[in-house]
């Protein structure tokens, strides 16, 4: 399982979705008050992420 999503509670008690690769958090969402909202964020990333453009602002 090289990469996967993980939902954890932060110190404020909010649900946060993490994208993990080899046990390292690559990116994470804002905190949500419900687990359902964190799951919706994951589904949105899966749906919209593959076609997203890359913007190089360097």
C-alpha angles and dihedrals in degrees: 000000000000096000133019145139121260129191117210136163117247126216090273090057094251125136114246126188114218127194105217131197119183091343092307123115107237096179139343140198132242117274118277129201092223134044088225090062091051089050090050089053090053092050090049091052091049092048101041103026102074093060097041119126122238115233115198110203097170 
